[in-house]
């Protein structure tokens, strides 16, 4: 009969510790798989509840244009709701590419009470003027997460925000509208902060800003701020909302628009986000 051999109990703690570490790593893997975050697609509505716009469009013949208050002078829309789209793709935990797009399209119609010079047309007082201002925003940016833990992610970003702007005025007796437009690619720099209050509830802060001066043709600034929260309803779907403020102040001197644009929008965003 072979003699009995007793297990050396001193090796059990290291084995037990290794098993615990392995199970912890597996749990982290399961958790990360349960909440995918490599690709995010966000679709929602941006509801503007307050806006203020002033603009000038100088003419070649008439010279200096009138500073127009879009809301007061032309009874322009101050409240609109428009769809928006955001997305990102993560290369890894530290690096991602962000995309975004939305449009602000507002109209106005009013009998004006003062003379307005817009491009090379003069609208006399008591004339009925129909107006439209359309802003298209397209964003592409690179974001670097310099601090990324389970609960907190802090990131900085840099990219371009392309502003496609168009202002149109038309008298009631005119068949052709006067249109001033510009397309301006503007460099932006941003900051992002995400904080997980619970495994499913996350608060978010987004800020993008720039000051840009390109050969005296386009000069101005932009500031966009979003503060909100997001709740993960399913493993790959969440709903969220945020308060948003967007301010634009631009001087333009090109062939299609020689003048200034000042826009301020305050509103709220509601959206659904899909994760893959």
Secondary structure as UniProt FT lines:
FT   HELIX           9..11
FT   HELIX           12..34
FT   STRAND          39..57
FT   TURN            60..62
FT   STRAND          68..69
FT   HELIX           70..74
FT   STRAND          80..90
FT   STRAND          95..111
FT   STRAND          116..118
FT   TURN            119..120
FT   STRAND          121..123
FT   TURN            125..126
FT   STRAND          128..148
FT   STRAND          152..171
FT   TURN            172..173
FT   STRAND          178..196
FT   STRAND          201..214
FT   TURN            215..217
FT   STRAND          218..234
FT   TURN            235..236
FT   STRAND          237..253
FT   STRAND          258..275
//
